[in-house]
Amino acid sequence: MSPRQFSVSPLHFTVGCFAIGITGILVVLALYALGERAIPVWLTMGSVGFTSLGFAAGLVLLWREARSE
């Protein structure tokens, strides 16, 4: 069985989105732990959105990879 070519560009997008989202969630948690109660909504929603987008894109890539065999 010969190795197949796999495009890493979508994988980089997926990992990047997920990493940005997780970093944003950690920033929100750190701000909350430091006593900040007026955390910007854009930061909270952006971090959740990037994490969800990265996770969903990863699932789609996994599904496409499984279906291509």
PARO-75429 format. One record per residue: x, y, z negated of N, C-alpha, C, O in turn; residue number from 0; residue in one letter. Coordinates in pm, 1 decimal. Atoms other than C-alpha are relative to their C-alpha. Layout:
N
@n_u=X	n_v=Y	n_w=Z	ca_u=X	ca_v=Y	ca_w=Z	c_u=X	c_v=Y	c_w=Z	o_u=X	o_v=Y	o_w=Z	num=NUM	residu=A $
...
This chain:
69
@n_u=84.1	n_v=-116.5	n_w=0.0	ca_u=0.0	ca_v=0.0	ca_w=0.0	c_u=89.3	c_v=123.6	c_w=0.0	o_u=173.5	o_v=139.3	o_w=-88.5	num=0	residu=M $
@n_u=-82.6	n_v=-120.3	n_w=-8.8	ca_u=154.4	ca_v=330.9	ca_w=106.4	c_u=-59.1	c_v=111.2	c_w=-86.4	o_u=-180.9	o_v=119.3	o_w=-102.5	num=1	residu=S $
@n_u=51.4	n_v=-110.0	n_w=82.5	ca_u=129.3	ca_v=637.2	ca_w=-117.9	c_u=-73.6	c_v=101.4	c_w=86.1	o_u=-30.9	o_v=133.3	o_w=197.1	num=2	residu=P $
@n_u=79.2	n_v=-99.0	n_w=-73.1	ca_u=-133.8	ca_v=887.2	ca_w=-10.8	c_u=49.1	c_v=140.0	c_w=-33.4	o_u=103.9	o_v=164.2	o_w=-140.9	num=3	residu=R $
@n_u=-32.8	n_v=-139.6	n_w=24.0	ca_u=-72.4	ca_v=1257.9	ca_w=25.1	c_u=-113.2	c_v=63.0	c_w=-80.8	o_u=-230.8	o_v=45.7	o_w=-48.6	num=4	residu=Q $
@n_u=99.1	n_v=-64.3	n_w=86.0	ca_u=-248.7	ca_v=1457.3	ca_w=-245.2	c_u=32.8	c_v=147.3	c_w=-6.8	o_u=145.6	o_v=185.4	o_w=-37.8	num=5	residu=F $
@n_u=-20.5	n_v=-144.3	n_w=4.5	ca_u=-292.8	ca_v=1830.7	ca_w=-227.9	c_u=-1.5	c_v=47.1	c_w=-145.5	o_u=-97.9	o_v=22.8	o_w=-218.0	num=6	residu=S $
@n_u=-8.8	n_v=-43.9	n_w=139.0	ca_u=-179.1	ca_v=1988.6	ca_w=-554.3	c_u=-56.7	c_v=139.4	c_w=-19.8	o_u=-68.3	o_v=185.1	o_w=-133.5	num=7	residu=V $
@n_u=53.7	n_v=-135.2	n_w=12.2	ca_u=-324.7	ca_v=2331.2	ca_w=-479.4	c_u=-129.1	c_v=4.7	c_w=-83.4	o_u=-139.1	o_v=88.1	o_w=-173.4	num=8	residu=S $
@n_u=119.2	n_v=-1.0	n_w=86.0	ca_u=-672.1	ca_v=2250.2	ca_w=-622.1	c_u=32.1	c_v=-39.5	c_w=-144.5	o_u=-32.0	o_v=7.8	o_w=-238.3	num=9	residu=P $
@n_u=-38.0	n_v=40.4	n_w=134.8	ca_u=-503.5	ca_v=2084.1	ca_w=-917.7	c_u=60.7	c_v=116.7	c_w=-76.9	o_u=33.8	o_v=133.8	o_w=-195.8	num=10	residu=L $
@n_u=-56.6	n_v=-118.7	n_w=64.4	ca_u=-304.6	ca_v=2399.5	ca_w=-991.5	c_u=-109.0	c_v=98.0	c_w=-39.8	o_u=-102.8	o_v=156.9	o_w=-147.7	num=11	residu=H $
@n_u=112.7	n_v=-87.3	n_w=32.0	ca_u=-626.3	ca_v=2602.8	ca_w=-977.5	c_u=-73.8	c_v=-50.8	c_w=-123.3	o_u=-107.5	o_v=26.8	o_w=-212.8	num=12	residu=F $
@n_u=72.9	n_v=60.6	n_w=111.3	ca_u=-797.6	ca_v=2362.3	ca_w=-1216.3	c_u=75.2	c_v=15.5	c_w=-131.2	o_u=17.7	o_v=58.4	o_w=-231.3	num=13	residu=T $
@n_u=-79.9	n_v=-8.3	n_w=122.1	ca_u=-515.6	ca_v=2351.6	ca_w=-1469.6	c_u=15.5	c_v=146.2	c_w=-42.2	o_u=11.8	o_v=177.0	o_w=-161.3	num=14	residu=V $
@n_u=-13.6	n_v=-141.9	n_w=31.9	ca_u=-469.3	ca_v=2729.0	ca_w=-1447.5	c_u=-124.9	c_v=56.7	c_w=-65.4	o_u=-116.2	o_v=126.5	o_w=-166.3	num=15	residu=G $
@n_u=126.2	n_v=-47.8	n_w=58.2	ca_u=-835.8	ca_v=2804.0	ca_w=-1514.4	c_u=-20.0	c_v=-55.2	c_w=-140.7	o_u=-58.7	o_v=17.6	o_w=-232.1	num=16	residu=C $
@n_u=19.6	n_v=61.4	n_w=131.0	ca_u=-848.8	ca_v=2559.7	ca_w=-1802.1	c_u=97.3	c_v=58.6	c_w=-102.3	o_u=59.2	o_v=83.4	o_w=-216.7	num=17	residu=F $
@n_u=-99.1	n_v=-55.7	n_w=92.3	ca_u=-527.3	ca_v=2696.2	ca_w=-1956.4	c_u=-35.0	c_v=143.6	c_w=-39.3	o_u=-20.4	o_v=180.8	o_w=-155.7	num=18	residu=A $
@n_u=42.0	n_v=-137.2	n_w=31.2	ca_u=-650.0	ca_v=3057.4	ca_w=-1931.5	c_u=-117.6	c_v=-2.5	c_w=-96.9	o_u=-122.1	o_v=75.5	o_w=-192.0	num=19	residu=I $
@n_u=116.7	n_v=9.6	n_w=87.9	ca_u=-978.6	ca_v=2956.1	ca_w=-2092.0	c_u=35.6	c_v=-43.3	c_w=-141.7	o_u=-14.2	o_v=14.0	o_w=-238.6	num=20	residu=G $
@n_u=-40.8	n_v=47.0	n_w=132.5	ca_u=-816.9	ca_v=2765.8	ca_w=-2378.6	c_u=77.7	c_v=109.0	c_w=-73.3	o_u=60.1	o_v=128.0	o_w=-193.7	num=21	residu=I $
@n_u=-74.1	n_v=-110.3	n_w=61.0	ca_u=-579.3	ca_v=3056.6	ca_w=-2440.4	c_u=-95.9	c_v=107.4	c_w=-49.5	o_u=-78.0	o_v=161.1	o_w=-158.8	num=22	residu=T $
@n_u=99.9	n_v=-98.0	n_w=42.0	ca_u=-876.6	ca_v=3293.4	ca_w=-2452.3	c_u=-76.5	c_v=-44.1	c_w=-123.0	o_u=-104.0	o_v=36.7	o_w=-211.7	num=23	residu=G $
@n_u=70.9	n_v=51.3	n_w=118.0	ca_u=-1058.6	ca_v=3069.8	ca_w=-2699.3	c_u=88.5	c_v=9.0	c_w=-123.3	o_u=41.3	o_v=43.7	o_w=-231.5	num=24	residu=I $
@n_u=-91.9	n_v=-10.8	n_w=114.3	ca_u=-750.0	ca_v=3058.5	ca_w=-2920.9	c_u=15.5	c_v=145.1	c_w=-45.7	o_u=27.4	o_v=171.4	o_w=-165.4	num=25	residu=L $
@n_u=-7.1	n_v=-142.1	n_w=35.9	ca_u=-727.6	ca_v=3439.5	ca_w=-2908.3	c_u=-125.0	c_v=41.7	c_w=-76.6	o_u=-116.0	o_v=112.5	o_w=-176.9	num=26	residu=V $
@n_u=125.1	n_v=-32.3	n_w=69.7	ca_u=-1093.4	ca_v=3470.1	ca_w=-3007.9	c_u=1.1	c_v=-58.1	c_w=-140.9	o_u=-37.2	o_v=10.3	o_w=-235.8	num=27	residu=V $
@n_u=-6.3	n_v=61.4	n_w=133.0	ca_u=-1043.1	ca_v=3226.8	ca_w=-3296.8	c_u=100.1	c_v=71.0	c_w=-90.2	o_u=74.5	o_v=88.8	o_w=-209.3	num=28	residu=L $
@n_u=-99.4	n_v=-72.5	n_w=79.8	ca_u=-729.3	ca_v=3411.0	ca_w=-3410.8	c_u=-54.2	c_v=135.2	c_w=-44.4	o_u=-35.0	o_v=174.9	o_w=-159.3	num=29	residu=A $
@n_u=59.1	n_v=-129.2	n_w=37.7	ca_u=-909.6	ca_v=3745.9	ca_w=-3403.5	c_u=-103.9	c_v=-17.3	c_w=-110.2	o_u=-109.3	o_v=61.7	o_w=-204.5	num=30	residu=L $
@n_u=101.5	n_v=25.0	n_w=101.8	ca_u=-1196.6	ca_v=3600.8	ca_w=-3603.2	c_u=64.2	c_v=-36.2	c_w=-133.8	o_u=18.0	o_v=7.6	o_w=-239.2	num=31	residu=Y $
@n_u=-68.1	n_v=39.4	n_w=123.6	ca_u=-958.5	ca_v=3445.6	ca_w=-3856.1	c_u=67.9	c_v=118.7	c_w=-66.4	o_u=82.5	o_v=121.6	o_w=-188.6	num=32	residu=A $
@n_u=-63.8	n_v=-119.6	n_w=55.4	ca_u=-785.3	ca_v=3781.6	ca_w=-3898.4	c_u=-100.5	c_v=102.3	c_w=-51.1	o_u=-61.7	o_v=208.1	o_w=-100.6	num=33	residu=L $
@n_u=102.1	n_v=-85.9	n_w=57.4	ca_u=-1115.8	ca_v=3939.0	ca_w=-3995.3	c_u=-70.4	c_v=90.6	c_w=99.1	o_u=-156.9	o_v=168.8	o_w=59.7	num=34	residu=G $
@n_u=65.0	n_v=-83.2	n_w=-101.1	ca_u=-1217.3	ca_v=4104.5	ca_w=-3670.1	c_u=-139.0	c_v=-56.5	c_w=29.0	o_u=-152.3	o_v=-172.2	o_w=68.9	num=35	residu=E $
@n_u=136.7	n_v=47.5	n_w=-21.8	ca_u=-1593.4	ca_v=4079.9	ca_w=-3638.8	c_u=-60.5	c_v=57.3	c_w=128.2	o_u=-165.2	o_v=10.4	o_w=172.8	num=36	residu=R $
@n_u=49.9	n_v=-60.4	n_w=-123.9	ca_u=-1640.4	ca_v=4297.3	ca_w=-3327.6	c_u=84.5	c_v=-48.6	c_w=117.2	o_u=149.7	o_v=30.8	o_w=185.0	num=37	residu=A $
@n_u=-76.1	n_v=59.2	n_w=-109.8	ca_u=-1481.6	ca_v=4060.8	ca_w=-3077.7	c_u=-73.5	c_v=31.2	c_w=130.9	o_u=-194.4	o_v=10.1	o_w=140.1	num=38	residu=I $
@n_u=66.6	n_v=-37.0	n_w=-125.1	ca_u=-1549.9	ca_v=4178.9	ca_w=-2720.7	c_u=-71.3	c_v=-118.1	c_w=65.6	o_u=-19.8	o_v=-229.9	o_w=69.7	num=39	residu=P $
@n_u=79.1	n_v=104.9	n_w=-65.4	ca_u=-1817.6	ca_v=3983.4	ca_w=-2539.8	c_u=69.9	c_v=-48.9	c_w=125.6	o_u=65.1	o_v=-168.1	o_w=156.3	num=40	residu=V $
@n_u=-67.1	n_v=40.5	n_w=-123.8	ca_u=-1615.6	ca_v=3983.6	ca_w=-2217.2	c_u=110.0	c_v=-101.2	c_w=-27.7	o_u=134.3	o_v=-190.5	o_w=53.4	num=41	residu=W $
@n_u=-105.9	n_v=94.1	n_w=34.4	ca_u=-1332.1	ca_v=3802.0	ca_w=-2395.3	c_u=-58.3	c_v=-136.9	c_w=-33.8	o_u=-6.5	o_v=-240.0	o_w=9.1	num=42	residu=L $
@n_u=64.0	n_v=125.7	n_w=38.0	ca_u=-1560.8	ca_v=3539.7	ca_w=-2542.8	c_u=-59.2	c_v=-71.3	c_w=121.9	o_u=-35.2	o_v=-190.3	o_w=142.8	num=43	residu=T $
@n_u=64.4	n_v=61.3	n_w=-115.7	ca_u=-1761.0	ca_v=3480.2	ca_w=-2225.9	c_u=101.8	c_v=-37.1	c_w=108.1	o_u=85.7	o_v=-138.3	o_w=176.3	num=44	residu=M $
@n_u=-102.8	n_v=32.0	n_w=-98.1	ca_u=-1452.9	ca_v=3491.7	ca_w=-2003.9	c_u=75.3	c_v=-126.5	c_w=-35.1	o_u=103.0	o_v=-209.4	o_w=51.6	num=45	residu=G $
@n_u=-74.0	n_v=119.1	n_w=40.6	ca_u=-1270.5	ca_v=3231.5	ca_w=-2206.8	c_u=-86.1	c_v=-125.9	c_w=13.2	o_u=-37.5	o_v=-230.2	o_w=57.0	num=46	residu=S $
@n_u=90.1	n_v=114.6	n_w=-15.4	ca_u=-1572.5	ca_v=3000.5	ca_w=-2215.5	c_u=-22.4	c_v=-30.3	c_w=148.3	o_u=-26.6	o_v=-146.6	o_w=188.5	num=47	residu=V $
@n_u=21.7	n_v=19.1	n_w=-143.5	ca_u=-1630.7	ca_v=3055.5	ca_w=-1843.6	c_u=119.5	c_v=-63.7	c_w=68.7	o_u=103.1	o_v=-156.1	o_w=148.4	num=48	residu=G $
@n_u=-119.8	n_v=57.1	n_w=-61.8	ca_u=-1270.1	ca_v=2983.5	ca_w=-1743.1	c_u=20.5	c_v=-144.8	c_w=-43.5	o_u=58.3	o_v=-229.4	o_w=37.5	num=49	residu=F $
@n_u=-15.3	n_v=137.4	n_w=47.0	ca_u=-1259.2	ca_v=2672.7	ca_w=-1961.0	c_u=-100.5	c_v=-92.1	c_w=68.7	o_u=-65.0	o_v=-201.6	o_w=112.3	num=50	residu=T $
@n_u=103.3	n_v=81.4	n_w=-65.5	ca_u=-1586.2	ca_v=2542.7	ca_w=-1817.4	c_u=29.7	c_v=-19.4	c_w=147.6	o_u=13.5	o_v=-129.2	o_w=200.8	num=51	residu=S $
@n_u=-32.7	n_v=9.7	n_w=-142.6	ca_u=-1479.9	ca_v=2620.5	ca_w=-1460.7	c_u=116.0	c_v=-96.6	c_w=23.3	o_u=111.3	o_v=-178.5	o_w=115.0	num=52	residu=L $
@n_u=-113.9	n_v=90.2	n_w=-13.7	ca_u=-1146.9	ca_v=2443.3	ca_w=-1506.0	c_u=-37.8	c_v=-144.1	c_w=-27.2	o_u=7.0	o_v=-234.6	o_w=43.2	num=53	residu=G $
@n_u=42.0	n_v=136.3	n_w=32.4	ca_u=-1308.3	ca_v=2140.8	ca_w=-1666.9	c_u=-87.2	c_v=-58.1	c_w=111.2	o_u=-69.1	o_v=-173.2	o_w=150.9	num=54	residu=F $
@n_u=88.0	n_v=47.1	n_w=-107.4	ca_u=-1577.8	ca_v=2115.2	ca_w=-1398.4	c_u=79.0	c_v=-27.5	c_w=127.4	o_u=54.7	o_v=-127.4	o_w=195.1	num=55	residu=A $
@n_u=-82.1	n_v=22.0	n_w=-119.1	ca_u=-1322.6	ca_v=2153.1	ca_w=-1119.1	c_u=84.8	c_v=-126.3	c_w=-15.8	o_u=105.7	o_v=-199.5	o_w=80.9	num=56	residu=A $
@n_u=-75.5	n_v=122.5	n_w=25.2	ca_u=-1113.8	ca_v=1878.9	ca_w=-1280.6	c_u=-84.8	c_v=-124.0	c_w=18.1	o_u=-38.7	o_v=-224.3	o_w=72.6	num=57	residu=G $
@n_u=89.7	n_v=113.8	n_w=-19.0	ca_u=-1412.0	ca_v=1647.7	ca_w=-1289.0	c_u=-30.0	c_v=-23.5	c_w=147.4	o_u=-36.2	o_v=-138.0	o_w=192.3	num=58	residu=L $
@n_u=25.3	n_v=13.1	n_w=-144.1	ca_u=-1485.8	ca_v=1719.0	ca_w=-922.4	c_u=121.2	c_v=-61.5	c_w=69.6	o_u=106.5	o_v=-150.0	o_w=153.8	num=59	residu=V $
@n_u=-121.4	n_v=58.1	n_w=-59.6	ca_u=-1123.2	ca_v=1646.6	ca_w=-828.4	c_u=13.4	c_v=-147.7	c_w=-34.7	o_u=49.4	o_v=-229.0	o_w=50.5	num=60	residu=L $
@n_u=-6.7	n_v=140.0	n_w=41.3	ca_u=-1131.9	ca_v=1324.5	ca_w=-1028.7	c_u=-100.8	c_v=-84.1	c_w=77.0	o_u=-68.8	o_v=-194.6	o_w=120.7	num=61	residu=L $
@n_u=102.3	n_v=71.3	n_w=-73.3	ca_u=-1455.4	ca_v=1219.9	ca_w=-861.6	c_u=38.7	c_v=-17.8	c_w=146.3	o_u=22.3	o_v=-126.0	o_w=202.7	num=62	residu=W $
@n_u=-41.8	n_v=8.3	n_w=-140.6	ca_u=-1323.3	ca_v=1300.5	ca_w=-513.5	c_u=114.6	c_v=-99.9	c_w=17.0	o_u=117.9	o_v=-174.6	o_w=114.8	num=63	residu=R $
@n_u=-113.1	n_v=92.7	n_w=-7.2	ca_u=-1002.1	ca_v=1106.4	ca_w=-583.8	c_u=-48.1	c_v=-145.2	c_w=-13.0	o_u=1.1	o_v=-234.1	o_w=56.5	num=64	residu=E $
@n_u=52.5	n_v=135.0	n_w=19.4	ca_u=-1198.4	ca_v=803.8	ca_w=-705.0	c_u=-79.5	c_v=-46.7	c_w=122.7	o_u=-76.5	o_v=-164.8	o_w=157.3	num=65	residu=A $
@n_u=81.5	n_v=36.1	n_w=-115.6	ca_u=-1429.7	ca_v=812.8	ca_w=-401.8	c_u=83.7	c_v=-20.8	c_w=125.5	o_u=38.1	o_v=-86.2	o_w=219.3	num=66	residu=R $
@n_u=-80.8	n_v=7.8	n_w=-121.9	ca_u=-1143.5	ca_v=838.4	ca_w=-150.7	c_u=72.7	c_v=-133.8	c_w=14.4	o_u=130.7	o_v=-160.4	o_w=119.7	num=67	residu=S $
@n_u=-70.1	n_v=129.0	n_w=-8.9	ca_u=-1002.4	ca_v=493.4	ca_w=-227.4	c_u=-84.6	c_v=-105.7	c_w=60.9	o_u=-40.2	o_v=-219.6	o_w=75.3	num=68	residu=E $
